[in-house]
Amino acid sequence: MFRSQFGQQDETTQNTSEPDTEESGVSLNDLRSWGITALAADAAGGILTAFLDGVPEKADAPFEKTAGFGMELATLVLDIFSLQAGIIVSNEADDGREKSDAEQEEERWGKIVNGYRGTVLALDSMVLILEPETKQRMKRKDEYFVAFYTLLASIDVVLTSISLSKSTSDNKPVQISYEVFSLLPDLLGFMRFLGPKFSLGLAAIDIVTMGIATGLGGKLLADDVAELKKDL
């Protein structure tokens, strides 16, 4: 998750002696590498999700027994990896920085959102691994789990909205767009229950939103790294 947490020092706290990244405790290469890793995991997960979502509920019996031929587990691992990579990016960027009260509040809500998403992923993992009958994630399991997952996704939207309202970044419009396109597919799981055309529609939405979110995330990452590099 790229919330432009880099380069937020005001002019009174910026380093004027331009120390290198190692002396300041921040590695631009690490920030860039982990950011790209998170984006790549999101993109790969989006492609697999589109394939799984494209199969309507009434036709997914083979997927229920095989965890989507392993793709359900792969999407879960990629989501966990993406979340962890995003947290590492934030931690690397925040290392040793003095923050204003507004930045501290922004950081606190960012941690709340990440903690909530981590909890949902842990629950999703238990449902996928421990349920003996249908080896699917909550968003594709059955109508009851889909409804429950949609509720969880709606709570994510609320928490993310509050977090974004605390943002101190000049890139706030891009952040909002990124989150909208990232979260939208999780709210539309019910489409798989409406027939093949709706399932294919959901798969198309998965691909389009993944592509847009990847582009927006890449812009946020590039801008944040550039800003941090300028401040060092």
N, C-alpha and C positions, 0 to 999 in steps of 0.2 A: 504494500500500500504506500503510495507516494503522496505525502501530504505536505511537501515543500518545507520540511523541517530543517533544511540546510540553509546556511548563510543568513540567519535571522538576527545576528548581532546588530545593535544600533551603533551609531558612529562613535559612541564613547567607549564601547567595549571591543571594537575591532582591533586586531593586531596591526600596528603600524610598521613594525619591523619586518613584516613579511617572512615569518619563519617557514621552513619547509614543512611538508605534511607529516613527516615522521616526528619532528620536534613538537608539533602541536598535538600529537596523539591521534590525528585523523589521517587515514590513508585514502586519498582520492581514488586510487586504483581499487581498493577494497569496496568503497562505496559504489563505484561504477560496476564492478564485477557482480556484487550481490544484487544490485538493482536490475541488471540485465538478466541474472539468473531468475529473479522473481517474475519478470516479464515473460521469460521463456517458459517457465513452469505454468503460468497462467494461460499462455497461448496453446501449449500442448494439452493442458487440461480442457480448454475450451473446445478443441477439435474432437477429443474423445467424448466429451459431454454431448456434443452435437450428434455424434453417431449414436450414442445411447438414447438420447431424447428423440431421435428420429424413428425409433421403433415404438409403435403404439402399445398401450397397456395390454390390449387383448392378444397381441402377437409376440409378447416378450417372454413366454414360458422358458425357452432355452436359455435366455439371459438370467432368469431367476435362479436357475440351478448352477450356473457356472460363473456367477458374478460378472455377467456381461463378458464372458470369456476372458476374465481378468481385468477388463477395462474399468470396472467399478472401483476396484482396489487401486488401480493406477491413478484414477482421477482423485481419489482420496489422498494418496501419497503426494501427488503434485500440489493439491490445495494446502496440505500441511507444510510442505517444503516452501511454497510461495509465502505463506504467512510468516514462517520463521525467517526467511530471507528478508522480508520487509522489516521485521523487527530488528534484525542485524543492521540494516541500512540506517534505521533511525538511531540505534545505539551508537553506531560509528560516527554519525553526524553530530550527535549530542555530546560526545566525549569531551569533557573539560570545559564546556561552554557555560558562560554566565547567561542566565535567562531572566527576562522581565517577568512580571506577574502574569501578563497575558500569555507569554510563551509557556510558562509553567502550567497554566490552565489548559492550554492547547495540548501540551504533552500528556497531562493527566487524562484527558478525554481520549487521546489516541491510545493510551494503554488500556482504558476501559473497553474501547471497541475491539482491540486486539485480544484482550482477555475473553470477551464474549465470543468472538469468532473461534478462539481456541477451544472454548468449552463446547460450542456447537459441533466442532470437528471431532472432539473426543466422544461426544454422544453419537455422532454419525458413525464413528469407527466401531463402537460397541454394537450398534444396530446391524452394521454390515457383517461383522465378524462372528457375532454370537447368535444371530438369528439363524436357525437350522433350515428353515423352509425356503425363504427367498433371499438370496444373496445380492441384495441391492441396497444402495444408499437411500436415505429417507425420502429424497426428492423424487424417487422413482418406485418406491416399494409398493404401496397400495394407497387407496384414496385417503385412509386415515393418517398414515404417515406423511403423505403429501400435504394434507391440510395442516398437520402439525409443523412440518418444515416451512410451509408458507408463513405460518404465524411467527416462527423463529426468524425468518428472513425479514418480516415486517418489523420486528423488534430491532433487528440490525439496521434497518433503514432509519428508524427513529434515533438510535444511538449515534449513527453516522451523521445524521443531520445536525444533532447537537454538537458533535465533534467538529464538523465543518464550520459551524457558526462561531467557533472559538478560534478559527484559523487566523493567523496574522500574516499570511503570505499574500503577495501580489498576484500569485497564480490561483487565487481562490476559485474563479470561474472554471478554470481547467480542472481543478480538484473536484468540484461538484459534478462536472460532466463525466469525469473518470469514474466516480463512484456510482453515478446513475447507470451507466452502461455496464459496470461490473456487477451490480446488484440485480438488474432487471430480470435476467433469466431465472433466478431463484424464486421469483414471485409468480412464474408462469408454468410451474410444473403440472398444473391441472390440465393443460392443453393435451397432454398425452392420453387423457381419458376421453377425448372428444372425437377420436378417429384418426385415420392415417394422414389426412390432409393437415390436421392441426398439429400432429406430431412432426411432420415435415416442416411446417411453419415454425414450430419451436426450434427445430434444428437450425433453420435458416437464421432465426433470431440469435441463437447461440453463436453462430459464425460471425454475423455482422457485429454484434456487441463485443465479441472477443477482439475482432480486428480494430474497432474504434478504440476500445479500452487500451489495447496494446500501444496504439499510436499516441494516445493521450498520456499514458504512463511513461512512454519513452520521452515525450516532451518534458514532463515534470522532472524526470530523472536528469535529463540533459541540462535543464535550467538550474536545478538545484546544485548539481556538481559545478556548473560554471559559476554560480553565485558564491559557493563555498571557496572555490579556487581563487576568486577575486578577493575574498575577505582574508585569506591566509597570508 
